[in-house]
Amino acid sequence: MQWMQEKHIQDVLNTGKFTSARLVKVLIEEEMGGVTYSIQYTTDSKETLERYYQEDAPRLREEGLRLFGDKMLAFRTELELISEY
C-alpha cells in the first residue's frame, strides 16, 4: 500500500495521460479474504488510454510484478462516465 501511495500512483500520473486518481477501499468482503483496494484514474479520451496501454503500462506493471510477484493482483476495468449529479 505504501508503494502504491508514495510511488506507483504518482508514476502513472506523471505519464501525463491522466488528470486524476482516486484510491478507494472495497467494502465487499472477498472470498479469498484480505483487504482490497481500487485505483480509479481519469483520462480525457479512449485514445489517450490506449496510448497509455501501449507506451507506459507494460513498464509500470512490470515494476509491481517485480516487487510483489503473486502477492498483488492487478486487473483493468474501463468505465465511461455517463453523467454526474
Backbone as JSON Lines, residues from 0, in Angstrom:
{"i":0,"aa":"M","n":[0.83,-1.19,0.0],"ca":[0.0,0.0,0.0],"c":[0.88,1.26,0.0]}
{"i":1,"aa":"Q","n":[1.94,1.24,0.78],"ca":[2.82,2.4,0.83],"c":[3.41,2.69,-0.55]}
{"i":2,"aa":"W","n":[3.85,1.64,-1.25],"ca":[4.42,1.81,-2.59],"c":[3.38,2.41,-3.54]}
{"i":3,"aa":"M","n":[2.13,1.96,-3.44],"ca":[1.08,2.5,-4.3],"c":[0.9,3.99,-4.04]}
{"i":4,"aa":"Q","n":[0.8,4.35,-2.76],"ca":[0.53,5.74,-2.41],"c":[1.71,6.67,-2.66]}
{"i":5,"aa":"E","n":[2.91,6.18,-2.41],"ca":[4.08,7.06,-2.5],"c":[4.77,7.04,-3.85]}
{"i":6,"aa":"K","n":[4.57,5.96,-4.64],"ca":[5.32,5.86,-5.89],"c":[4.44,5.58,-7.11]}
{"i":7,"aa":"H","n":[3.75,4.45,-7.1],"ca":[3.09,3.99,-8.32],"c":[2.03,4.96,-8.85]}
{"i":8,"aa":"I","n":[1.14,5.42,-8.0],"ca":[0.08,6.33,-8.47],"c":[0.7,7.58,-9.08]}
{"i":9,"aa":"Q","n":[1.72,8.13,-8.44],"ca":[2.37,9.32,-8.99],"c":[3.07,9.01,-10.3]}
{"i":10,"aa":"D","n":[3.68,7.83,-10.41],"ca":[4.31,7.45,-11.67],"c":[3.29,7.4,-12.81]}
{"i":11,"aa":"V","n":[2.11,6.85,-12.53],"ca":[1.06,6.8,-13.55],"c":[0.62,8.22,-13.91]}
{"i":12,"aa":"L","n":[0.4,9.07,-12.93],"ca":[0.0,10.45,-13.21],"c":[1.1,11.2,-13.97]}
{"i":13,"aa":"N","n":[2.35,10.9,-13.68],"ca":[3.47,11.57,-14.35],"c":[3.58,11.23,-15.83]}
{"i":14,"aa":"T","n":[2.86,10.22,-16.3],"ca":[2.85,9.94,-17.74],"c":[2.17,11.06,-18.5]}
{"i":15,"aa":"G","n":[1.39,11.89,-17.81],"ca":[0.67,12.98,-18.45],"c":[-0.61,12.55,-19.15]}
{"i":16,"aa":"K","n":[-0.99,11.3,-18.97],"ca":[-2.16,10.78,-19.68],"c":[-3.41,10.71,-18.8]}
{"i":17,"aa":"F","n":[-3.28,11.07,-17.53],"ca":[-4.42,11.05,-16.62],"c":[-4.53,12.38,-15.9]}
{"i":18,"aa":"T","n":[-5.75,12.78,-15.61],"ca":[-5.98,14.06,-14.94],"c":[-6.15,13.91,-13.44]}
{"i":19,"aa":"S","n":[-6.48,12.7,-12.98],"ca":[-6.65,12.48,-11.54],"c":[-6.62,10.99,-11.23]}
{"i":20,"aa":"A","n":[-6.47,10.7,-9.95],"ca":[-6.51,9.31,-9.48],"c":[-7.22,9.29,-8.13]}
{"i":21,"aa":"R","n":[-7.99,8.23,-7.92],"ca":[-8.68,8.03,-6.64],"c":[-8.35,6.64,-6.12]}
{"i":22,"aa":"L","n":[-7.91,6.58,-4.88],"ca":[-7.63,5.3,-4.22],"c":[-8.78,5.04,-3.26]}
{"i":23,"aa":"V","n":[-9.45,3.9,-3.43],"ca":[-10.59,3.57,-2.58],"c":[-10.44,2.16,-2.02]}
{"i":24,"aa":"K","n":[-11.05,1.95,-0.87],"ca":[-11.09,0.62,-0.25],"c":[-12.4,-0.04,-0.66]}
{"i":25,"aa":"V","n":[-12.33,-1.29,-1.1],"ca":[-13.52,-2.05,-1.48],"c":[-14.13,-2.6,-0.19]}
{"i":26,"aa":"L","n":[-15.43,-2.31,0.01],"ca":[-16.08,-2.69,1.26],"c":[-16.72,-4.08,1.22]}
{"i":27,"aa":"I","n":[-16.85,-4.66,0.05],"ca":[-17.39,-6.01,-0.08],"c":[-16.31,-7.0,0.37]}
{"i":28,"aa":"E","n":[-16.69,-7.97,1.18],"ca":[-15.73,-8.99,1.61],"c":[-15.46,-9.96,0.47]}
{"i":29,"aa":"E","n":[-14.2,-10.2,0.2],"ca":[-13.79,-11.13,-0.85],"c":[-13.71,-12.54,-0.29]}
{"i":30,"aa":"E","n":[-14.03,-13.53,-1.11],"ca":[-13.98,-14.93,-0.69],"c":[-12.57,-15.33,-0.26]}
{"i":31,"aa":"M","n":[-11.57,-14.79,-0.92],"ca":[-10.19,-15.14,-0.61],"c":[-9.69,-14.44,0.66]}
{"i":32,"aa":"G","n":[-10.46,-13.52,1.19],"ca":[-10.06,-12.79,2.39],"c":[-9.14,-11.63,2.05]}
{"i":33,"aa":"G","n":[-8.71,-10.93,3.08],"ca":[-7.82,-9.81,2.87],"c":[-8.57,-8.53,2.55]}
{"i":34,"aa":"V","n":[-7.81,-7.47,2.44],"ca":[-8.36,-6.15,2.14],"c":[-8.1,-5.86,0.67]}
{"i":35,"aa":"T","n":[-9.1,-5.29,-0.01],"ca":[-8.98,-4.99,-1.43],"c":[-9.11,-3.49,-1.64]}
{"i":36,"aa":"Y","n":[-8.26,-2.97,-2.51],"ca":[-8.29,-1.55,-2.86],"c":[-8.45,-1.42,-4.37]}
{"i":37,"aa":"S","n":[-8.95,-0.27,-4.78],"ca":[-9.11,0.02,-6.2],"c":[-8.57,1.43,-6.46]}
{"i":38,"aa":"I","n":[-7.9,1.58,-7.58],"ca":[-7.45,2.9,-8.0],"c":[-8.21,3.25,-9.27]}
{"i":39,"aa":"Q","n":[-8.82,4.41,-9.28],"ca":[-9.56,4.87,-10.45],"c":[-8.84,6.08,-11.04]}
{"i":40,"aa":"Y","n":[-8.38,5.92,-12.26],"ca":[-7.7,7.0,-12.97],"c":[-8.67,7.62,-13.96]}
{"i":41,"aa":"T","n":[-8.59,8.94,-14.13],"ca":[-9.43,9.65,-15.09],"c":[-8.56,10.17,-16.22]}
{"i":42,"aa":"T","n":[-9.02,9.95,-17.45],"ca":[-8.31,10.43,-18.63],"c":[-9.28,11.17,-19.53]}
{"i":43,"aa":"D","n":[-8.76,11.88,-20.51],"ca":[-9.63,12.71,-21.36],"c":[-10.26,11.96,-22.52]}
{"i":44,"aa":"S","n":[-9.73,10.79,-22.88],"ca":[-10.31,10.08,-24.03],"c":[-9.86,8.62,-24.06]}
{"i":45,"aa":"K","n":[-10.58,7.84,-24.81],"ca":[-10.22,6.44,-25.03],"c":[-8.88,6.36,-25.76]}
{"i":46,"aa":"E","n":[-8.62,7.28,-26.66],"ca":[-7.37,7.3,-27.4],"c":[-6.17,7.51,-26.47]}
{"i":47,"aa":"T","n":[-6.32,8.41,-25.51],"ca":[-5.26,8.64,-24.54],"c":[-5.03,7.4,-23.7]}
{"i":48,"aa":"L","n":[-6.1,6.73,-23.32],"ca":[-5.98,5.49,-22.56],"c":[-5.24,4.43,-23.36]}
{"i":49,"aa":"E","n":[-5.56,4.3,-24.63],"ca":[-4.88,3.33,-25.49],"c":[-3.39,3.65,-25.62]}
{"i":50,"aa":"R","n":[-3.06,4.94,-25.7],"ca":[-1.65,5.33,-25.74],"c":[-0.94,4.94,-24.45]}
{"i":51,"aa":"Y","n":[-1.62,5.11,-23.32],"ca":[-1.05,4.69,-22.04],"c":[-0.77,3.19,-22.06]}
{"i":52,"aa":"Y","n":[-1.73,2.41,-22.52],"ca":[-1.54,0.95,-22.59],"c":[-0.32,0.59,-23.43]}
{"i":53,"aa":"Q","n":[-0.12,1.3,-24.52],"ca":[0.99,0.99,-25.42],"c":[2.34,1.53,-24.92]}
{"i":54,"aa":"E","n":[2.34,2.75,-24.42],"ca":[3.59,3.44,-24.12],"c":[4.1,3.29,-22.68]}
{"i":55,"aa":"D","n":[3.19,3.13,-21.73],"ca":[3.6,3.22,-20.33],"c":[3.24,2.01,-19.47]}
{"i":56,"aa":"A","n":[2.09,1.43,-19.72],"ca":[1.57,0.37,-18.84],"c":[2.51,-0.82,-18.68]}
{"i":57,"aa":"P","n":[3.11,-1.34,-19.75],"ca":[3.97,-2.52,-19.56],"c":[5.11,-2.27,-18.56]}
{"i":58,"aa":"R","n":[5.75,-1.13,-18.65],"ca":[6.85,-0.81,-17.73],"c":[6.35,-0.66,-16.29]}
{"i":59,"aa":"L","n":[5.23,0.03,-16.11],"ca":[4.72,0.26,-14.76],"c":[4.18,-1.03,-14.14]}
{"i":60,"aa":"R","n":[3.55,-1.86,-14.93],"ca":[3.03,-3.13,-14.43],"c":[4.18,-4.06,-14.05]}
{"i":61,"aa":"E","n":[5.22,-4.07,-14.87],"ca":[6.38,-4.91,-14.6],"c":[7.03,-4.57,-13.27]}
{"i":62,"aa":"E","n":[7.08,-3.29,-12.94],"ca":[7.68,-2.9,-11.66],"c":[6.91,-3.51,-10.49]}
{"i":63,"aa":"G","n":[5.58,-3.46,-10.55],"ca":[4.77,-4.06,-9.49],"c":[4.97,-5.55,-9.39]}
{"i":64,"aa":"L","n":[5.02,-6.22,-10.53],"ca":[5.23,-7.67,-10.53],"c":[6.61,-8.04,-9.99]}
{"i":65,"aa":"R","n":[7.6,-7.24,-10.34],"ca":[8.96,-7.49,-9.86],"c":[9.04,-7.32,-8.34]}
{"i":66,"aa":"L","n":[8.37,-6.31,-7.81],"ca":[8.43,-6.05,-6.38],"c":[7.57,-6.99,-5.55]}
{"i":67,"aa":"F","n":[6.39,-7.37,-6.08],"ca":[5.41,-8.08,-5.26],"c":[5.0,-9.45,-5.78]}
{"i":68,"aa":"G","n":[5.33,-9.77,-7.01],"ca":[5.01,-11.08,-7.56],"c":[3.54,-11.42,-7.43]}
{"i":69,"aa":"D","n":[3.25,-12.61,-6.9],"ca":[1.86,-13.05,-6.78],"c":[1.17,-12.54,-5.51]}
{"i":70,"aa":"K","n":[1.82,-11.66,-4.77],"ca":[1.2,-11.07,-3.58],"c":[0.29,-9.89,-3.94]}
{"i":71,"aa":"M","n":[0.29,-9.52,-5.21],"ca":[-0.51,-8.4,-5.68],"c":[-1.31,-8.87,-6.9]}
{"i":72,"aa":"L","n":[-2.58,-8.51,-6.94],"ca":[-3.43,-8.82,-8.08],"c":[-3.8,-7.51,-8.75]}
{"i":73,"aa":"A","n":[-3.61,-7.44,-10.05],"ca":[-3.95,-6.22,-10.79],"c":[-4.78,-6.61,-12.0]}
{"i":74,"aa":"F","n":[-5.87,-5.88,-12.22],"ca":[-6.68,-6.06,-13.42],"c":[-7.31,-4.73,-13.78]}
{"i":75,"aa":"R","n":[-7.75,-4.63,-15.01],"ca":[-8.31,-3.37,-15.52],"c":[-9.8,-3.5,-15.75]}
{"i":76,"aa":"T","n":[-10.51,-2.45,-15.42],"ca":[-11.92,-2.3,-15.77],"c":[-12.07,-0.9,-16.33]}
{"i":77,"aa":"E","n":[-12.5,-0.79,-17.56],"ca":[-12.69,0.53,-18.16],"c":[-14.14,0.97,-17.94]}
{"i":78,"aa":"L","n":[-14.29,2.21,-17.49],"ca":[-15.61,2.78,-17.23],"c":[-15.78,4.04,-18.07]}
{"i":79,"aa":"E","n":[-17.0,4.27,-18.51],"ca":[-17.32,5.5,-19.23],"c":[-18.31,6.29,-18.39]}
{"i":80,"aa":"L","n":[-17.97,7.53,-18.08],"ca":[-18.85,8.39,-17.31],"c":[-20.05,8.79,-18.15]}
{"i":81,"aa":"I","n":[-21.24,8.53,-17.65],"ca":[-22.47,8.91,-18.34],"c":[-22.92,10.29,-17.87]}
{"i":82,"aa":"S","n":[-22.98,10.48,-16.55],"ca":[-23.35,11.79,-16.01],"c":[-22.98,11.87,-14.54]}
{"i":83,"aa":"E","n":[-22.85,13.08,-14.06],"ca":[-22.58,13.34,-12.65],"c":[-23.7,14.2,-12.11]}
{"i":84,"aa":"Y","n":[-24.02,14.03,-10.84],"ca":[-25.11,14.8,-10.22],"c":[-24.64,15.47,-8.96]}
